[in-house]
Amino acid sequence: MTTAAALKDLANELAGLLKLRSLPIGMKLFAEREALLAVPGIRISADGRRFTTCQLVTNARLGGQTIGIVAESVLPFTGCASVIGLKEPDPRLASGETMTGVWFENREAAHAHQNEMPRVAPGRWQGLAASPLRTARLDPPDIVLFYANPAQMILFINGLQWRNYRRIGFSVTGETACADSWGRALAGGEISLSIPCYAERRYGGVADDELAIALPPEEFEAGIVGLRGLDKAGLRYPILPYSTGNDPGAGLARSYGIT
């Protein structure tokens, strides 16, 4: 098990290796609200205001806050609470009614979108906490989530493949892409890469060039171990352009020892 203290150090190391613009965070589901409220520094909306999960995640990764999310924290007609298993999907959303004529031409397509979406199974969980790894307040989190540009992200994936190669794929739900990142990772413990959706960018403030990845803490550690190996091999961020007008032979020879 990768401890909160170890994850704090790993997050600092990752920030140095990849020059991340925002903080890697941990996310943890709680079966009892009392346990969620006992997390040091936890903040839960208590004035009736409601948010999207991606807004609250951004408060953690950009604002450095430790955020508690319960079903009442998020808008009831969105998929936010159901993606993280805090309640069943709203019937209007599940049927396709809500998104027909908005994201989909017809009810059938909208219903299929909801039906195929990765989600945490409802019935067990009462809340979720999101907190920067540097606080070490979730010991350990269920998953780690961070955002990066495509160049940073491919190097991290290369790191995941450094010691034990596996082909890493990612799913594309479309709108409600948080299901492809933290929803899928929380539900099945998979490495979950996603292209953040329109809502994440409009309401959650995700930048145009950002991708998201969510994964178990042990995989996060494995990725950083791999980044160390890549760094020693001279493969690091930022990736310096070689120029389209130069013969690449010298650069390739430097890495592979052949001409």
C-alpha positions in Angstrom: 0.0 0.0 0.0 1.3 3.5 -1.0 0.9 5.7 2.1 -0.3 9.3 2.3 3.2 10.4 3.3 4.8 8.6 0.4 2.2 10.0 -2.0 3.0 13.5 -0.7 6.6 13.0 -1.7 5.7 11.5 -5.0 3.4 14.4 -5.9 6.2 16.8 -5.2 8.5 14.7 -7.4 6.0 14.5 -10.2 5.5 18.3 -10.2 9.3 18.7 -10.7 9.5 16.0 -13.4 6.6 17.2 -15.5 6.2 20.9 -14.5 2.5 20.4 -13.8 0.3 23.5 -13.6 -2.0 22.1 -10.9 -1.8 19.9 -7.9 -2.2 16.1 -8.1 -5.1 15.2 -5.8 -6.4 12.1 -4.0 -10.1 11.0 -4.0 -11.6 8.7 -1.4 -15.2 7.4 -1.0 -16.8 7.1 2.4 -19.5 4.8 3.5 -20.3 6.9 6.6 -20.7 10.7 6.5 -19.2 11.0 10.0 -15.9 9.5 8.7 -16.0 12.0 5.8 -16.5 14.9 8.2 -13.6 13.7 10.3 -11.1 14.3 7.5 -8.8 17.2 8.7 -9.7 20.5 7.0 -12.7 19.2 5.1 -15.0 21.7 3.5 -18.6 20.9 2.6 -21.1 23.4 1.3 -23.5 24.2 4.1 -25.4 27.2 2.7 -27.6 25.5 0.1 -25.4 26.3 -2.8 -24.8 23.4 -5.2 -22.0 22.7 -7.6 -20.8 20.2 -10.2 -18.2 17.7 -9.1 -15.7 19.1 -11.5 -16.0 22.6 -9.9 -15.2 21.0 -6.5 -12.3 19.0 -7.9 -10.9 22.2 -9.3 -11.1 23.8 -5.9 -8.9 21.0 -4.7 -6.4 20.9 -7.6 -6.0 24.7 -8.1 -7.2 26.1 -4.8 -5.4 23.5 -2.6 -8.6 22.9 -0.6 -9.8 19.6 1.0 -13.3 19.2 -0.4 -16.2 17.0 0.8 -18.8 16.0 -1.7 -22.2 14.6 -0.6 -25.3 14.1 -2.8 -26.7 17.5 -1.6 -23.5 19.2 -2.7 -24.2 18.8 -6.4 -27.0 19.6 -8.8 -29.6 16.8 -8.7 -30.5 16.7 -12.4 -26.8 16.2 -13.4 -24.9 13.0 -13.5 -22.4 14.2 -10.8 -23.7 12.3 -7.8 -24.4 9.1 -9.7 -21.0 8.9 -11.4 -19.4 8.6 -7.9 -22.1 6.3 -6.6 -23.8 8.7 -4.2 -27.2 8.0 -5.7 -29.1 6.5 -8.6 -29.1 8.5 -11.8 -32.0 10.9 -12.1 -34.8 9.2 -14.1 -35.0 12.1 -16.6 -31.3 11.8 -17.2 -31.2 8.0 -17.4 -34.1 7.9 -19.9 -32.3 10.3 -22.2 -34.9 13.1 -21.7 -32.5 15.7 -20.3 -29.9 15.5 -23.0 -32.1 14.9 -26.1 -31.9 18.0 -28.3 -28.8 19.2 -26.4 -26.0 16.6 -26.9 -28.0 14.1 -28.9 -30.5 14.3 -31.7 -32.8 11.7 -30.4 -33.9 9.9 -27.1 -32.3 6.6 -28.2 -28.8 8.1 -28.5 -29.2 10.0 -25.2 -30.4 6.9 -23.4 -27.5 4.8 -24.8 -25.0 7.4 -23.6 -26.3 7.1 -20.0 -26.6 3.3 -20.2 -23.0 2.8 -21.3 -21.4 5.3 -18.9 -18.9 4.0 -16.3 -20.2 4.7 -12.8 -19.6 3.6 -9.2 -22.5 1.3 -8.1 -24.9 3.2 -5.8 -26.1 2.1 -2.4 -22.9 1.9 -0.3 -21.3 5.4 -0.4 -22.4 8.5 1.5 -19.7 10.9 0.4 -16.4 11.6 -1.4 -13.3 13.6 -0.3 -10.9 15.3 -2.7 -7.7 16.7 -1.3 -4.2 17.6 -2.7 -1.7 14.8 -2.1 0.6 17.3 -0.5 -1.7 17.6 2.5 -1.5 13.8 3.2 -5.1 14.0 4.6 -6.4 10.9 2.9 -4.4 7.9 4.1 -4.6 6.4 1.6 -6.9 7.8 -1.1 -8.7 5.3 -3.3 -7.4 7.0 -6.5 -5.0 9.8 -7.6 -6.1 12.3 -10.2 -4.1 14.9 -12.0 -4.3 17.0 -15.1 -1.6 17.5 -17.7 -1.1 18.6 -21.3 -0.7 15.9 -23.9 3.2 16.0 -23.9 3.3 15.6 -20.1 0.7 12.9 -20.2 2.4 10.7 -22.8 5.6 10.8 -20.8 3.7 9.7 -17.7 2.2 6.8 -19.7 5.6 5.9 -20.9 6.6 5.9 -17.3 3.8 3.5 -16.5 5.1 1.2 -19.2 8.8 1.5 -18.2 9.0 -1.6 -16.0 6.0 -3.7 -16.9 4.7 -2.9 -20.3 0.9 -3.0 -21.0 -1.0 -1.3 -23.7 -3.1 1.5 -22.1 -6.3 2.5 -23.6 -8.9 5.1 -22.7 -12.7 5.4 -23.1 -14.6 8.4 -24.5 -18.1 8.8 -23.0 -18.4 12.3 -24.6 -20.2 14.7 -22.4 -19.9 13.7 -18.7 -16.3 12.7 -19.3 -15.6 12.6 -15.6 -17.1 9.1 -15.9 -14.1 8.2 -17.9 -11.6 9.5 -15.4 -12.6 9.4 -11.7 -15.8 7.4 -12.3 -14.1 4.6 -14.0 -11.1 4.5 -11.7 -13.2 4.6 -8.6 -15.5 1.9 -10.0 -12.9 -0.6 -11.1 -9.4 0.5 -10.0 -8.3 1.0 -13.6 -5.9 3.4 -15.1 -8.3 5.9 -16.6 -7.3 8.6 -19.0 -9.9 11.0 -20.4 -10.5 14.0 -22.6 -12.3 16.4 -20.3 -15.7 17.4 -21.6 -17.5 20.7 -22.4 -18.9 20.9 -18.9 -15.6 20.2 -17.2 -14.1 23.1 -19.2 -17.0 25.5 -18.8 -17.8 24.9 -15.1 -14.7 23.2 -13.8 -12.2 25.5 -15.5 -10.2 22.8 -17.3 -7.9 24.4 -19.8 -8.1 23.7 -23.5 -4.9 21.7 -23.5 -5.5 19.6 -20.4 -6.2 15.9 -20.2 -7.1 14.0 -17.0 -5.8 10.7 -15.6 -7.1 8.9 -12.6 -5.5 5.7 -11.2 -4.8 3.7 -8.1 -2.0 5.0 -5.8 0.3 2.1 -6.6 0.0 2.8 -10.3 0.7 6.5 -9.7 3.9 5.4 -7.9 4.8 3.1 -10.7 4.5 5.9 -13.2 6.9 8.1 -11.3 9.4 5.3 -10.9 9.2 5.0 -14.7 9.7 8.7 -15.2 12.9 8.5 -13.2 14.2 5.8 -15.6 13.2 7.9 -18.6 14.9 10.9 -17.1 18.1 9.0 -16.8 17.8 8.0 -20.5 17.5 11.6 -21.4 13.8 11.5 -22.1 12.2 14.3 -20.1 9.8 17.3 -20.1 9.8 19.7 -21.7 10.4 17.9 -25.0 12.8 20.1 -26.8 12.0 20.5 -30.5 14.7 19.0 -32.8 13.6 21.1 -35.8 12.0 19.8 -39.0 14.9 21.0 -41.0 17.6 18.8 -39.4 18.7 15.3 -40.1 17.3 13.3 -37.1 20.1 10.7 -37.2 22.3 12.4 -34.6 19.4 12.6 -32.1 18.3 9.0 -32.7 21.8 7.8 -32.3 22.0 9.5 -29.0 19.1 7.4 -27.7 19.5 4.1 -29.5 23.3 4.0 -30.1 22.8 3.2 -33.8 23.3 5.3 -37.0 
